[in-house]
């Protein structure tokens, strides 16, 4: 439930500071309940190295840290200063609890002093300097505390293709998750409208607002109320407009009995009222969408690449012992017994996903074991371009020349699907694994 203005208590016991209220329920359900990052064979194992591009308020970073455990590492990038501040607080106060509860469901919060060896957070200037440093070993000193290696490292930077060191981001304070380096007002409005419509349609039958994260009806009520003060009214209008009963039974009733004038008038009134309710619902969705995308702000933020993160933190392929070789997947190299520099790469950057992929150096593309990403297909070929890049052979493959390498994923192990909330829209989730 929401404890105060910008803090929510999750069912797993974590207290999370947030920027925009609608994001909280959505992110929690997506990451912890539906486990959208554990679909189609993807998984984060103990000891995994995870890169989180588009960290938001840190929910995925905490989820990944818990899965990877104390022997794993998570690197999160979030460009928007206000959102990064929430991420910093959330991972610092909750990560130790997630580690200690790896076998239970109720992590506890701790203070920053207790977690100093677990978390390192670098603001924009520090992060840019560390990730672009010519001497990676010197850069790593910025994130280590007295020789220790933190489990979670958060950087206040954006991720792109490496062609520019900074860019202007559009930030939506009431819908922080939709903030973008490449804003598209029309596409954003359509997707937010679909999301709002879906959320309104999921509202429970109860009249109260309910408590977030409770039973399904209460969750629907709470998430609806979080969208906008008019959202609950819009949900009631939709429920009435979609209601069965009189209209559905009319033809059957007419066959059995002659309708009197009063019944006919009443049924006619109900049909008209439902049409009016549907129009009013559409208006409510428009108002909710305008509210969520209102008050947008632009911020200039530093840009890095995924390869910058790999180099700066010394992430490189390791070759296992003979006892470990059996069962490891090959990655289009001469040696099929390799470990991966990155076990799991998550990308959610609102129309910047293709640039983030292209910014990964060819030498690193084959060393990423799994990728889960959100892809925008607003121009009709964005999804296919991403799929082609993921499945094209890596540069080390003799069939591919320098400058043309892909990621080398088997097409049979790459899946694209749309989330329920956005069916028919331009957003897709893509999963790739070795």
C-alpha positions as a printed Julia matrix, in Angstrom:
434×3 Matrix{Float64}:
   0.0     0.0     0.0
   1.06    3.64   -0.32
   2.35    4.73    3.09
   2.76    8.39    2.28
   3.07   10.66   -0.72
   5.95    8.97   -2.54
   6.65    5.74   -0.64
   5.01    2.36   -1.19
   5.27   -0.78    0.94
   5.51   -3.81   -1.34
   4.1    -7.22   -0.38
   7.66   -8.55   -0.08
   8.34   -6.02    2.7
  10.45   -3.55    0.71
   9.7     0.15    1.05
  10.12    1.79   -2.32
  10.31    5.47   -3.07
   8.68    6.23   -6.39
   8.37    9.11   -8.83
   4.98    8.4   -10.39
   2.36    6.35   -8.55
   0.98    4.4   -11.55
   4.42    2.87  -12.14
   4.56    1.15   -8.75
   1.77   -1.39   -9.18
   2.69   -2.0   -12.82
   6.39   -2.61  -12.1
   5.75   -4.78   -9.07
   3.25   -7.0   -10.91
   5.41   -7.19  -14.04
   8.67   -8.03  -12.26
   7.8    -9.85   -9.03
   4.35  -11.35   -9.68
   4.37  -12.17  -13.4
   8.18  -12.54  -13.48
   8.29  -11.2   -17.02
  12.08  -11.55  -17.02
  11.9   -15.29  -16.41
   9.91  -16.21  -19.51
  10.77  -18.34  -22.54
  13.68  -20.08  -20.82
  15.43  -16.96  -19.51
  16.68  -16.99  -15.94
  19.07  -15.22  -13.6
  21.16  -17.75  -11.73
  23.27  -17.53   -8.61
  26.47  -15.63   -9.37
  25.13  -14.02  -12.55
  26.34  -10.72  -13.97
  23.37   -8.55  -14.92
  23.21   -5.23  -16.78
  20.02   -3.2   -16.34
  19.59   -0.54  -19.03
  16.74    1.72  -17.97
  16.8     1.1   -14.23
  13.77    3.24  -13.31
  13.31    3.17   -9.51
  15.32   -0.02   -9.02
  12.73   -2.79   -8.85
  14.42   -4.93  -11.48
  17.84   -4.27   -9.95
  16.57   -5.64   -6.63
  14.9    -8.59   -8.33
  18.12   -9.39  -10.22
  20.28   -8.93   -7.11
  18.13  -11.37   -5.2
  18.33  -13.95   -7.99
  22.09  -13.5    -8.51
  22.81  -13.56   -4.78
  25.87  -12.26   -2.97
  28.2   -13.8    -5.56
  26.47  -11.97   -8.41
  26.7    -8.42   -9.71
  24.09   -6.0   -11.05
  24.88   -2.82  -12.99
  21.96   -0.42  -13.42
  21.78    2.72  -15.56
  19.11    5.39  -15.12
  19.51    8.83  -16.76
  16.74   10.95  -15.15
  18.11   12.54  -11.94
  14.87   12.37   -9.96
  14.27    8.75  -10.91
  17.9     7.89  -10.18
  17.57    9.41   -6.7
  14.69    7.01   -6.0
  16.7     4.1    -7.42
  19.67    5.01   -5.23
  17.55    5.08   -2.08
  15.66    1.91   -2.93
  18.62   -0.33   -3.68
  20.64    1.06   -0.77
  17.88    0.52    1.78
  16.59   -2.81    0.51
  19.32   -4.85   -1.14
  20.65   -6.46    2.04
  17.14   -7.54    2.93
  16.71   -9.13   -0.48
  19.94  -11.08   -0.04
  19.04  -12.26    3.45
  15.6   -13.35    2.28
  16.68  -15.22   -0.83
  14.71  -18.22    0.43
  11.72  -16.26    1.75
   9.4   -13.54    0.49
   9.81  -10.76    3.05
  13.01   -8.7     2.68
  13.64   -6.12    5.35
  14.92   -2.6     4.89
  18.27   -1.45    6.24
  20.05    1.85    6.39
  22.7     3.1     4.01
  25.56    2.52    6.47
  24.74   -1.19    6.71
  24.88   -1.68    2.94
  27.98    0.32    2.11
  29.76   -2.77    0.76
  26.72   -3.98   -1.16
  25.86   -0.89   -3.21
  27.74    1.83   -5.07
  25.82    4.69   -6.7
  27.53    7.21   -8.95
  25.92   10.5    -9.93
  26.05   11.74  -13.52
  29.49   13.32  -13.46
  31.14   10.49  -11.53
  29.41    7.82  -13.61
  30.42    9.35  -16.94
  34.02    9.7   -15.79
  34.17    6.13  -14.46
  32.59    4.5   -17.49
  34.62    6.44  -20.06
  37.93    6.14  -18.22
  40.86    5.05  -20.36
  42.21    3.12  -17.4
  39.47    0.63  -16.37
  41.29   -0.41  -13.19
  41.32    3.2   -12.02
  37.64    3.5   -12.91
  36.79    0.45  -10.81
  38.28    2.09   -7.74
  35.42    4.58   -7.86
  32.9     1.81   -7.22
  34.86   -0.27   -4.73
  34.93    0.35   -1.02
  38.16   -0.55    0.73
  38.92   -3.22   -1.83
  35.47   -4.81   -1.74
  33.33   -5.26   -4.84
  29.73   -4.03   -4.51
  26.92   -6.32   -5.63
  24.86   -3.5    -7.12
  26.36   -0.54   -8.97
  24.0     2.21  -10.16
  25.0     4.89  -12.66
  23.09    8.13  -13.34
  23.56    7.89  -17.12
  21.66    6.99  -20.26
  22.7     4.27  -22.69
  22.89    4.66  -26.45
  25.04    3.9   -29.5
  28.18    5.79  -28.5
  27.85    8.48  -31.18
  27.25   11.21  -28.6
  28.34   11.77  -25.0
  25.11   13.48  -23.93
  21.51   13.95  -25.04
  18.27   15.6   -23.99
  15.71   13.32  -22.38
  11.99   14.01  -22.04
  10.81   13.25  -18.51
   7.14   12.7   -17.59
   6.85   13.28  -13.82
   3.45   11.54  -13.64
   4.5     8.6   -15.84
   8.24    8.3   -15.27
   8.44    4.91  -16.97
   7.57    6.52  -20.31
  10.41    9.07  -20.2
  12.55    8.86  -23.31
  15.64    9.93  -25.22
  13.58    9.74  -28.41
  10.09   11.03  -27.55
   7.24   10.38  -29.95
   4.16   12.17  -28.64
   1.72   10.34  -30.9
   3.04    6.85  -30.12
   3.42    7.6   -26.43
  -0.13    8.96  -26.26
  -1.48    5.85  -28.01
   0.42    3.42  -25.76
  -0.43    5.29  -22.57
  -4.06    5.41  -23.7
  -4.05    1.63  -24.24
  -2.45    1.13  -20.84
  -4.97    3.41  -19.14
  -7.88    1.75  -20.92
  -6.64   -1.69  -19.89
  -6.15   -0.6   -16.28
  -9.62    0.9   -16.14
 -11.14   -2.25  -17.59
  -9.47   -4.36  -14.86
 -11.08   -2.42  -12.05
 -12.92   -4.54   -9.48
 -16.6    -4.29   -8.66
 -16.07   -2.67   -5.28
 -16.71    1.04   -4.81
 -13.72    1.73   -2.57
 -10.24    2.56   -3.75
  -8.79   -0.5    -2.04
  -5.19   -1.1    -1.04
  -2.56   -1.62   -3.69
  -0.96   -5.06   -3.95
  -3.86   -6.81   -2.21
  -6.43   -9.16   -3.75
  -7.22   -8.78   -7.45
 -10.23   -6.5    -6.95
  -8.39   -4.26   -4.5
  -5.35   -4.12   -6.77
  -7.49   -3.13   -9.71
  -9.24   -0.44   -7.68
  -6.01    0.93   -6.27
  -4.15    0.96   -9.59
  -7.13    2.66  -11.21
  -7.27    5.34   -8.55
  -3.53    5.9    -8.92
  -3.92    6.89  -12.56
  -6.1     9.97  -12.05
  -9.01   11.16   -9.85
 -11.35   10.6   -12.81
 -10.14    7.06  -13.4
 -12.53    5.4   -10.97
 -15.5     7.15  -12.59
 -14.22    6.08  -16.0
 -14.01    2.48  -14.83
 -17.61    2.57  -13.64
 -18.72    4.0   -16.98
 -16.92    1.2   -18.79
 -18.5    -1.43  -16.55
 -21.95   -0.02  -17.29
 -21.26    0.33  -21.04
 -20.04   -3.27  -21.26
 -22.77   -4.66  -18.98
 -24.79   -7.65  -20.14
 -28.29   -8.47  -19.13
 -31.03   -6.4   -20.78
 -29.52   -6.13  -24.26
 -28.22   -9.67  -24.33
 -31.56  -11.14  -23.29
 -33.73   -8.9   -25.47
 -33.99  -11.17  -28.5
 -34.81  -14.21  -26.38
 -37.42  -12.31  -24.45
 -39.07  -11.04  -27.62
 -39.44  -14.59  -28.89
 -41.21  -15.71  -25.74
 -43.4   -12.74  -24.95
 -44.67   -9.63  -26.67
 -42.9    -6.67  -25.17
 -45.13   -3.96  -23.84
 -44.44   -0.33  -24.57
 -42.86    0.34  -21.15
 -40.34   -2.47  -21.6
 -39.45   -1.26  -25.08
 -38.88    2.29  -23.85
 -36.79    1.08  -20.94
 -34.6    -1.07  -23.17
 -34.19    1.77  -25.62
 -33.14    4.07  -22.81
 -30.58    1.52  -21.56
 -29.04    1.15  -25.02
 -28.7     4.91  -25.4
 -27.33    5.27  -21.88
 -24.66    2.66  -22.59
 -23.6     4.41  -25.77
 -23.31    7.66  -23.84
 -21.35    5.87  -21.1
 -18.89    4.5   -23.67
 -18.35    7.96  -25.12
 -17.85    9.32  -21.59
 -15.37    6.52  -20.9
 -13.38    7.46  -24.01
 -13.3    11.04  -22.78
 -12.11    9.85  -19.36
  -9.29    7.87  -20.99
  -8.25   10.95  -22.95
  -8.21   13.05  -19.79
  -6.24   10.41  -17.88
  -3.72   10.13  -20.72
  -3.32   13.9   -20.95
  -2.8    14.06  -17.18
  -0.15   11.3   -17.14
   1.82   12.9   -19.97
   1.35   16.45  -18.69
   4.05   18.61  -17.17
   6.86   17.01  -19.16
  10.37   18.29  -18.53
  13.56   18.03  -20.58
  16.88   17.12  -19.0
  20.33   16.77  -20.55
  21.98   13.56  -19.37
  25.32   11.87  -20.14
  25.34    8.87  -22.47
  27.46    5.72  -22.39
  27.29    2.32  -24.04
  26.82   -1.19  -22.67
  30.38   -1.88  -23.8
  31.58    1.01  -21.62
  30.04   -0.79  -18.64
  31.65   -4.09  -19.65
  35.11   -2.56  -20.05
  35.02   -0.27  -17.01
  34.06   -3.15  -14.72
  36.44   -5.7   -16.17
  33.66   -8.01  -17.38
  35.19  -10.46  -19.79
  34.81  -14.03  -20.95
  36.24  -16.66  -18.62
  37.02  -20.21  -19.62
  35.82  -22.84  -17.14
  37.65  -25.88  -15.93
  37.07  -29.21  -17.63
  34.6   -30.23  -14.92
  32.44  -27.22  -15.75
  32.47  -27.53  -19.52
  29.61  -29.96  -19.96
  26.32  -28.22  -20.63
  27.68  -24.81  -21.54
  26.32  -23.21  -24.74
  28.54  -22.09  -27.59
  28.44  -18.55  -28.92
  29.73  -18.83  -32.5
  33.4   -19.07  -31.47
  36.06  -21.69  -31.88
  35.83  -22.54  -28.19
  32.42  -23.82  -27.12
  33.21  -23.96  -23.39
  33.1   -20.3   -22.51
  31.43  -18.39  -19.74
  29.76  -15.1   -20.56
  30.82  -11.54  -19.8
  27.12  -10.7   -19.24
  24.67  -13.38  -18.17
  21.57  -11.22  -18.5
  21.04   -7.91  -20.3
  17.75   -6.07  -19.74
  16.91   -3.08  -21.96
  13.88   -0.83  -21.43
  14.62    2.62  -22.82
  11.52    3.85  -24.72
  12.52    3.93  -28.39
  16.26    3.89  -27.66
  16.6     0.1   -27.65
  18.07   -0.28  -31.15
  20.69    2.38  -30.42
  21.56    0.59  -27.16
  22.1    -2.67  -29.07
  24.16   -0.99  -31.78
  26.34    0.62  -29.13
  27.56   -2.81  -28.0
  30.96   -3.48  -29.56
  31.09   -6.47  -31.87
  33.68   -8.11  -29.66
  31.13   -8.12  -26.81
  28.0    -9.17  -28.69
  28.73  -12.88  -28.56
  29.55  -12.72  -24.86
  26.01  -11.84  -23.75
  24.1   -14.94  -22.76
  20.51  -13.63  -22.49
  18.67  -10.47  -23.49
  15.21   -9.29  -22.43
  14.11   -6.0   -23.94
  11.16   -3.78  -24.75
  10.97   -2.87  -28.43
   8.94   -0.09  -30.06
   7.63   -0.82  -33.52
   6.16    2.59  -34.28
   7.53    2.76  -37.83
   6.53   -0.8   -38.66
  10.03   -2.23  -39.02
  11.68   -1.47  -35.7
  10.87   -4.92  -34.31
  12.19   -6.75  -37.36
  15.39   -4.69  -37.34
  16.02   -5.7   -33.73
  15.27   -9.37  -34.45
  17.59   -9.34  -37.47
  20.42   -7.85  -35.4
  19.94  -10.36  -32.59
  19.98  -13.37  -34.93
  22.68  -12.26  -37.37
  25.98  -14.15  -36.95
  28.61  -12.56  -34.74
  31.61  -10.91  -36.35
  33.88  -13.74  -35.22
  31.88  -16.03  -37.48
  33.89  -16.41  -40.69
  30.79  -15.59  -42.77
  30.63  -12.06  -41.42
  33.0    -9.22  -42.12
  34.08   -6.53  -39.68
  31.38   -3.94  -39.09
  28.48   -6.26  -39.91
  28.33   -8.56  -36.91
  25.15   -9.43  -35.03
  24.6   -11.17  -31.7
  24.46  -14.73  -33.01
  21.3   -15.9   -31.24
  19.55  -18.92  -32.71
  16.24  -17.8   -34.28
  14.48  -20.63  -32.45
  15.51  -19.06  -29.15
  14.32  -15.55  -29.87
  10.69  -14.73  -29.0
   8.68  -11.53  -29.55
   5.29  -10.99  -27.89
   3.04   -8.15  -26.8
   2.08   -7.52  -23.16
  -1.62   -7.92  -22.38
  -2.0    -4.26  -21.41
  -0.82   -3.11  -24.85
  -2.23   -5.63  -27.32
  -2.59   -4.1   -30.76
  -0.14   -1.3   -29.98
   3.45   -0.72  -30.98
   5.19   -2.2   -27.92
   6.74   -5.67  -27.94
   8.76   -7.71  -25.46
  11.69   -9.6   -26.97
  13.5   -12.51  -25.3
  16.74  -14.04  -26.58
  18.88  -16.79  -25.04
  21.8   -19.0   -26.03
